[in-house]
Amino acid sequence: MAMRQAQLLRRTDDSAMELIELRTEAELKEAFPVMRELRPHLDEAEFLTRLAAMMPAGYRLFALRDRGDIVAVAGIEIATDLVAGRHLWVHDLVTAERVRSRGYGARLLADVEQLARREHCALVALNSGVQRVDAHRFYETRMGYTRTAYSFAKRV
């Protein structure tokens, strides 16, 4: 595979793993089964439709591959607001269930943090559903994140 700008986050300590930014429809479709584990309400067509609207606005989707197989994905956006200043927002972060607890999520989130530093972000932030207790434990105890807010939503 040719070196692409999207592979800037590739680590040299494990040649079997690489992080790539997904840009083509084929790459996005390949990542859909893993993303669907986090977003089961989406079918592939709606996933692609939403990405087509989100990506021009700054959303980027990264995949962690191990020996060519996508094992985890992260959807991120660099944003600036009055609360955090310039920051990296993690919209989506999921490791394929079949390979959880093998360090892929930590590796992917560490790469996202590295990207945030390179992009001169003050912090990395994310929301996590209240039911995702295991994810909360991962963010807090393994990755050093702090709960800073409650998130509210109302269907209209």
C-alpha positions in Angstrom: 0.0 0.0 0.0 1.4 3.4 -1.0 2.1 5.9 1.8 -0.6 8.5 1.9 -1.1 11.6 3.9 -3.8 9.8 5.7 -1.2 7.5 7.2 0.6 10.2 9.0 -0.5 8.6 12.3 1.0 5.2 11.5 3.2 3.9 14.2 6.5 2.2 13.4 6.5 0.0 16.5 4.0 -2.5 15.0 4.2 -3.0 11.3 1.0 -5.1 11.3 -1.1 -2.1 12.4 -1.8 1.1 10.6 -4.2 4.0 11.0 -5.7 5.4 7.8 -8.1 8.2 7.0 -11.0 6.8 5.1 -12.0 8.9 2.1 -13.3 6.7 -0.8 -16.8 5.1 -0.9 -15.2 1.7 -0.9 -13.2 2.5 2.3 -16.2 3.9 4.0 -18.3 0.8 3.1 -15.5 -1.4 4.4 -15.7 0.4 7.8 -19.5 0.3 8.0 -19.8 -3.1 9.7 -17.6 -1.9 12.6 -19.4 1.5 12.8 -22.8 -0.3 12.8 -21.8 -1.9 16.1 -21.9 1.6 17.6 -24.7 3.0 15.4 -27.1 0.1 14.8 -29.9 2.4 13.7 -28.0 3.1 10.4 -28.1 1.0 7.3 -25.2 1.4 4.8 -27.1 3.8 2.5 -28.0 6.1 5.4 -24.4 5.9 6.7 -23.1 7.0 3.4 -25.7 9.7 3.0 -24.9 11.2 6.4 -21.2 11.0 5.8 -21.7 12.9 2.5 -23.2 15.8 4.4 -20.8 15.6 7.4 -17.4 15.3 5.6 -17.5 18.6 3.8 -18.2 20.2 7.2 -15.0 18.8 8.7 -15.9 15.3 9.9 -13.1 12.8 9.3 -13.3 9.0 9.7 -10.2 7.0 10.6 -9.8 3.2 10.7 -7.2 1.1 12.6 -6.2 -1.9 10.6 -4.5 -4.9 11.9 -3.0 -7.1 9.1 -5.4 -5.4 6.7 -8.6 -5.9 8.7 -10.5 -2.9 10.1 -10.6 -3.5 13.8 -11.7 0.0 15.1 -12.9 3.3 13.7 -13.0 6.9 15.0 -15.0 9.7 13.6 -13.6 13.1 14.6 -13.8 16.8 13.9 -11.6 19.7 14.8 -13.7 22.5 16.2 -13.5 25.8 18.1 -16.1 26.9 20.6 -16.4 29.3 23.6 -16.1 26.5 26.2 -13.0 24.6 25.0 -11.4 26.8 22.4 -9.7 24.7 19.6 -10.4 21.0 20.3 -10.8 17.7 18.7 -14.3 16.2 19.1 -14.7 12.5 18.9 -18.2 11.8 17.4 -17.7 8.1 17.0 -15.3 5.6 18.5 -15.8 1.8 18.4 -13.7 -1.3 18.3 -15.2 -4.4 16.7 -16.7 -6.6 19.4 -14.8 -9.7 18.2 -11.5 -8.0 19.1 -12.4 -5.9 22.1 -10.0 -5.8 25.1 -7.0 -6.3 23.0 -5.8 -2.7 23.1 -7.1 -1.5 19.8 -9.4 1.2 21.3 -6.6 2.5 23.5 -4.3 2.6 20.4 -6.9 4.3 18.3 -7.7 6.9 20.9 -3.9 7.5 21.6 -3.5 8.2 17.8 -6.5 10.6 17.9 -4.8 12.4 20.8 -1.6 12.6 18.8 -3.5 14.2 16.0 -5.1 16.7 18.4 -1.6 17.7 19.6 -0.4 18.2 16.0 -3.5 20.2 15.2 -2.8 22.5 18.2 -6.0 21.5 20.1 -6.4 22.3 23.7 -8.2 19.0 24.4 -10.0 15.9 23.1 -13.7 15.6 24.1 -16.5 13.2 23.5 -19.9 12.1 24.6 -20.8 8.6 25.6 -24.3 7.2 26.1 -25.3 6.7 29.7 -25.8 3.0 29.2 -22.2 2.5 28.1 -20.7 1.8 31.5 -17.8 -0.3 30.2 -16.9 2.5 27.8 -16.9 5.0 30.7 -14.6 2.9 32.7 -12.3 2.6 29.7 -12.2 6.4 29.2 -11.7 7.2 32.8 -9.4 4.5 34.2 -7.5 3.4 31.1 -7.3 6.6 29.1 -7.4 9.3 31.8 -10.5 11.2 30.7 -12.7 13.1 33.2 -16.4 13.5 33.2 -17.1 17.2 32.7 -20.7 17.6 31.8 -24.1 16.1 31.3 -25.5 15.9 27.8 -29.2 16.5 27.1 -31.4 15.9 24.1 -35.0 16.4 23.1 -36.7 15.1 20.0 -38.6 17.8 18.1 
